Amino acid sequence: MAYTDQDLDDAVKAGVVSAKHVAAFRHFMQNQRNGTASSEEHFRMITGFNDVFVTIACLLVLAAGWYIGSFANDQVGALAAAAGSWGLAEYFTRIRRMALPSITLLMVFVTAAFATFDFIADGPLLVLPPLAAMLAAAGHWLRFRVPITIAAVAASGIVAVMALMTEMEIDLDGPLFSGVLLALGLMTLGLAIWWDSRNVHRITRQADVAFWLHILSSFVIVHTLFSNILLRETQSDGMVITIVLLAYGLLTLVSIILDRRAMMVSALGYALYATGHVFTTDNAEGLGFALACLIVGGGLLMLSALWSKVRKPVVGLLPHAMASRLPPAY
C-alpha cells in the first residue's frame, strides 16, 4: 500500500506518529533516491485529476449563479457567488479536503466579497472593497483553514493600503508609495518566515501557509524593488545591468538561506533582461536573449541539482539562533 504526503501529515495531526519521525522518514527516503528532503519544496495544489474535474464544475456553477444574480443588480450577483462558494467549501473543503477546489473556492469567495463593494466604491469609499475582501478571507480562515487564505488576507491588506494612498493622492511613482509597498512586502516576508519557523521540518500545513506568503512577499518585494527603486530612467545601461545582476545574486542567497525559491522565480525576468543585454548587439537581439536563457537556465538547473550541497555551508555560517529556525541543511 502506498502512502501520500497527506496521509503522513494526517497521521502527525492525529498523534499517531511524531513530526520528527515523519521528517526522518522523508529524509531517509530522499537519500535512498539520491536526494535530500531539504532539496524539495512541497506544497499541496492537487491531489488527483478529480480536483480538476471538481474545480471546473464549481467554477461553472458559481459563474452561472453570479451571472443570474446580476440580473437583479451587480451586488446580488456577487453575493450569490460568495454564498455559493462558501456552501461548496462546506463539503469540498471541510469534508473532502480537496486541495485545488479549496483554493479556487477561497479565491472566488474573496473576489466576490471585493466585487460586492467595488460596484459602490467611489472617493473615500475606495478602500472598502479590499477591506471587505480582507475580512472575508479572515472569516474563511477561521472556518476552513485553507493554507492560501493567510496570503489572501495579507494581499487584501496591501491593496487596501494602496487604495488609501491613492485616495490621499500620493504619487504612485514616487518614493513614498514605493517605500510603503516595499515595507509591506518585507512585513509579509517576515510573516512567512515566522510561519516557517513554527515547523522547520515542513511537515504540517504551516509550511503551505508559509509557501503562499513567500509567493506574495516575493512578488511585492521584487517588482517594487526593481521597477520602482533600482531601475530608474536616470541610470545608464551599464549601471542597470550591474544593479540587476547584483540584486539577483542577493535574492538568490536569501532564497538559499530560507530554502524557498519564490524570490528567484519572481526576479527571473529581470535577470534574463540584464543577461540578455550583455550579449545583445544591433544585429543579434534574438541571439542575445537565447544566450541569456541558456546561461540563466543552465545556472538554475545546476543550482537545483546542487541545492543541498550549496545550502549546507551557507547555513553553517549563520548564528545558531538563526540557523535553528531554518529548515535543516543536510
C-alpha positions in Angstrom: 0.0 0.0 0.0 1.3 3.5 -0.9 1.1 6.4 1.4 0.9 10.0 0.3 2.3 13.1 2.0 -1.2 14.0 3.0 -1.6 10.6 4.8 1.6 11.2 6.7 0.5 14.7 7.6 -2.8 13.4 8.8 -1.0 10.8 10.9 1.0 13.5 12.5 -2.0 15.6 13.2 -3.8 12.6 14.8 -0.9 11.9 17.0 -0.2 8.5 15.5 3.4 9.4 14.8 5.6 12.4 15.7 6.5 15.2 13.2 10.2 14.4 14.0 9.8 10.7 13.0 8.0 11.6 9.7 10.7 14.1 8.9 13.3 11.5 9.5 11.4 9.0 7.3 11.2 11.5 4.5 14.8 12.3 4.8 15.7 8.6 4.6 13.5 8.1 1.5 15.0 11.1 -0.2 18.5 9.8 0.5 17.5 6.5 -0.9 16.6 8.3 -4.1 19.9 10.3 -4.2 18.3 13.5 -2.9 17.5 15.1 0.4 14.4 16.4 2.0 15.7 19.9 2.0 16.2 19.9 -1.8 12.5 19.9 -2.4 9.8 22.5 -1.7 6.5 20.7 -1.3 3.1 22.4 -1.4 -0.4 21.0 -1.9 -2.1 22.1 -5.1 -3.7 19.0 -6.5 -4.3 15.5 -5.1 -5.6 14.0 -8.2 -7.4 14.7 -11.5 -10.7 14.7 -9.7 -9.5 18.0 -8.2 -9.5 19.5 -11.7 -12.9 17.9 -12.5 -14.5 19.3 -9.3 -12.8 22.7 -9.8 -14.2 23.1 -13.3 -17.7 22.1 -12.1 -17.6 24.6 -9.2 -16.5 27.4 -11.5 -19.3 26.7 -13.9 -21.9 26.7 -11.1 -20.6 29.8 -9.4 -20.2 31.7 -12.7 -23.8 30.9 -13.6 -25.0 32.0 -10.1 -23.1 35.2 -10.4 -24.5 35.9 -13.9 -28.1 35.1 -13.0 -27.9 37.1 -9.8 -26.6 40.1 -11.7 -30.0 40.4 -13.5 -31.3 41.8 -10.2 -28.2 44.0 -9.6 -24.4 43.6 -9.5 -24.3 43.2 -5.7 -26.8 40.4 -5.8 -24.7 38.5 -8.4 -21.5 38.9 -6.3 -23.3 37.9 -3.1 -24.8 34.8 -4.9 -21.2 33.8 -5.9 -19.9 34.4 -2.4 -22.7 32.3 -0.8 -22.3 29.6 -3.3 -18.5 29.3 -2.9 -18.9 29.2 0.9 -21.6 26.4 0.6 -19.5 24.3 -1.7 -16.5 24.8 0.6 -18.5 23.2 3.4 -18.4 19.9 1.5 -15.3 20.0 -0.7 -13.0 21.8 1.8 -14.3 20.7 5.2 -15.3 17.1 4.4 -13.5 16.1 1.2 -10.4 18.3 1.9 -9.7 18.7 -1.8 -6.7 21.0 -2.5 -7.4 22.7 -5.8 -11.2 23.1 -5.3 -10.5 24.6 -1.8 -8.1 27.1 -3.2 -10.5 28.0 -6.1 -13.5 28.4 -3.8 -11.5 30.6 -1.4 -10.4 32.9 -4.3 -14.0 33.1 -5.7 -15.3 34.0 -2.2 -12.7 36.7 -1.7 -13.2 38.1 -5.2 -17.0 38.2 -4.7 -16.6 40.0 -1.4 -14.4 42.6 -3.2 -16.8 42.9 -6.0 -19.8 43.4 -3.7 -18.3 46.7 -2.6 -16.4 47.6 -5.7 -19.6 48.5 -7.5 -20.3 51.2 -5.0 -16.7 52.3 -4.2 -16.1 55.9 -5.0 -14.0 58.7 -3.5 -13.3 57.9 0.2 -15.1 54.5 -0.2 -12.3 53.3 -2.5 -10.7 51.4 0.4 -14.0 49.4 1.2 -13.6 46.6 -1.4 -10.1 45.5 -0.3 -11.2 45.8 3.4 -14.2 43.6 2.6 -12.0 41.1 0.9 -9.6 41.1 3.9 -12.4 40.5 6.4 -14.0 37.8 4.1 -10.6 36.0 3.9 -10.2 36.2 7.7 -13.6 34.7 8.3 -12.9 32.0 5.7 -9.7 31.1 7.6 -11.5 30.7 10.9 -13.9 28.3 9.3 -11.9 26.3 6.7 -8.1 26.9 7.4 -7.1 26.7 3.7 -3.4 27.5 3.6 -3.5 30.1 0.9 -6.1 32.2 3.0 -3.5 33.9 5.1 -1.8 35.2 1.9 -5.2 36.4 0.7 -5.7 38.3 3.9 -2.2 39.9 3.5 -2.8 40.7 -0.2 -6.1 42.3 0.6 -4.5 44.4 3.3 -1.7 45.5 0.9 -4.4 46.5 -1.7 -6.3 48.4 1.0 -3.1 50.4 1.8 -2.6 51.1 -1.9 -6.2 52.3 -2.2 -5.8 54.6 0.8 -2.6 56.1 -0.6 -4.3 56.6 -3.9 -7.2 58.4 -2.2 -4.6 60.6 -0.4 -3.3 61.5 -3.9 0.2 60.2 -3.2 2.3 59.9 -6.4 2.1 56.2 -7.5 5.6 56.6 -9.0 7.1 58.5 -6.1 9.5 57.2 -3.4 6.8 57.3 -0.6 4.5 54.9 -2.4 7.3 52.6 -3.4 8.8 52.7 0.1 5.5 51.8 1.7 5.0 48.9 -0.7 8.5 47.6 -0.1 7.9 47.8 3.7 4.6 45.9 3.3 6.4 43.2 1.2 9.1 42.9 3.9 6.5 42.6 6.6 4.8 39.8 4.6 8.2 38.1 4.2 8.7 38.3 8.0 5.3 36.7 8.5 6.2 33.9 6.0 9.5 33.3 7.9 7.6 33.1 11.2 5.2 30.5 9.8 8.2 28.5 8.5 9.9 28.7 11.9 6.9 27.1 13.6 7.7 23.9 11.7 11.2 23.8 10.4 10.8 20.3 9.0 7.8 21.5 6.9 5.6 18.6 7.8 2.3 20.3 8.6 0.1 22.7 6.8 2.1 25.6 8.4 4.6 25.1 5.6 1.9 25.5 3.0 0.8 28.8 4.6 4.4 30.0 4.6 4.7 29.0 0.9 1.9 31.2 -0.3 3.2 34.1 1.9 6.6 33.7 0.3 5.0 33.9 -3.1 3.1 37.1 -2.2 6.0 38.8 -0.5 8.4 37.9 -3.3 6.1 39.4 -5.9 5.7 42.7 -3.9 9.4 43.0 -2.9 10.9 42.1 -6.2 8.7 44.2 -8.5 8.7 47.2 -6.2 12.5 47.0 -5.7 13.3 46.6 -9.4 10.7 48.6 -11.2 10.2 51.5 -8.8 13.5 51.9 -7.0 16.5 50.3 -8.7 15.7 50.8 -12.3 15.3 54.5 -12.6 15.4 56.1 -16.1 18.3 58.3 -14.9 20.7 55.4 -14.7 22.9 54.2 -17.5 22.5 50.8 -19.2 25.7 49.5 -17.6 24.6 50.6 -14.2 21.2 49.0 -14.7 22.8 45.6 -15.7 25.1 45.7 -12.7 22.4 46.5 -10.3 20.1 43.8 -11.6 22.7 41.1 -11.5 23.9 42.0 -8.1 20.4 42.2 -6.8 19.5 38.9 -8.3 22.6 37.4 -6.7 21.5 38.7 -3.3 18.0 37.4 -3.8 19.4 34.0 -4.7 21.4 34.0 -1.5 18.3 34.8 0.5 16.4 32.0 -1.3 19.1 29.5 -0.4 19.2 30.5 3.2 15.4 30.4 3.6 15.1 27.2 1.4 12.5 29.0 -0.6 12.8 29.7 -4.4 10.0 32.3 -4.8 12.3 35.3 -4.9 14.5 33.7 -7.5 11.5 33.0 -9.7 9.9 36.4 -9.2 13.1 38.2 -10.3 13.9 35.8 -13.2 12.6 38.1 -15.8 14.9 40.9 -14.7 17.9 38.6 -14.6 17.1 37.4 -18.2 16.8 41.1 -19.3 20.1 42.0 -17.8 22.0 39.0 -19.0 20.5 39.3 -22.5 21.5 42.9 -22.7 25.2 41.9 -22.1 25.1 39.7 -25.2 22.8 41.8 -27.4 24.2 43.6 -30.4 22.4 45.6 -33.0 22.2 42.7 -35.4 21.6 39.9 -32.9 19.0 40.8 -30.4 17.4 37.3 -30.6 20.7 35.6 -30.1 21.4 37.7 -27.0 18.1 36.6 -25.4 18.8 33.0 -26.4 22.2 33.1 -24.8 20.7 34.7 -21.7 18.1 31.9 -21.4 20.9 29.3 -21.8 23.1 30.8 -19.2 20.5 31.7 -16.6 18.5 28.4 -17.2 21.7 26.3 -17.0 22.8 28.1 -13.8 19.4 27.4 -12.2 19.5 23.8 -13.2 22.9 23.4 -11.7 21.8 25.2 -8.5 18.8 22.9 -8.3 20.9 19.8 -8.6 23.4 21.1 -6.0 20.9 22.9 -3.8 21.6 20.9 -0.6 25.4 21.0 -1.1 25.3 24.7 -1.7 22.9 25.4 1.2 24.7 23.4 3.9 27.9 25.6 4.1 25.8 28.8 3.7 23.5 27.9 6.6 26.6 26.8 8.6 27.9 30.3 8.6 24.8 31.6 10.3 24.5 32.1 14.1 22.9 29.0 15.7 19.9 31.0 16.9 19.1 31.9 13.4 20.0 28.5 11.8 17.8 26.7 14.3 14.8 28.5 13.0 15.5 27.4 9.4 14.9 24.0 7.7 17.9 21.7 8.4 20.6 21.8 5.8 21.6 18.1 5.2 
